[in-house]
Amino acid sequence: MVSITDSPDKAARWKAQYSIADRNVYTYDTMERMADNPDIDVVYIVTPNALHLQHTLAAAKAGKHVYCEKPMEISLERREQMMARVQGGGSHAGRRIPAAVQSPTTSECVRLAREKVLGTVNIVEAVSAISVGDPSQWRLKRALAGGGALMDVGVYACRPCAT
């Protein structure tokens, strides 16, 4: 297990909770050191949307595959730049970069619908919300979040569930 955070409090809490070794704790400015750590194969990017490109490229440059939270970036252009650099040539090349789109709960719901365990599914209603009263909420800051209500919050309720 690895911790990447700029919060010393989070790093200490995660180290204790998940038994993370000191050598597996990084900041966003030291992510490139992951290249020297053979224990790391994949980096899961869960930072604010506008930081996904920067952090994905740092992880890929370190030779790691990337699992990127959705939305992958704040614009189609930035997402295409990310994909081209990671899947294309140069020091970032040859890494895989799927978007995180289904939780185990969502996968189980899809299975139940496909197998008609509860009968035929006619409609799916999903809700997702954030606390707008929290001033530290990055999703309320356009420079970090990017796309507005649908892109920054709605994607969490709108998961693919093709049957």
Buried (B, 14 or more C-beta within 10 A) or exposed (E): EBBBBEEEEEBBEBBEEEEBEEEBBBBEEEBEEBBEBEEBEEBEBEBBBBBBBBBBBBBBBBBBBBBBBBBBBBBEEBBEBBBEBBBEEEEBEEBEBEBEEBEEEBEEBBEEBEEEEEEEBEEEEEEEEBEEEEEEBBBBBEEBBBBEEEBBBBBBEBBEBEE
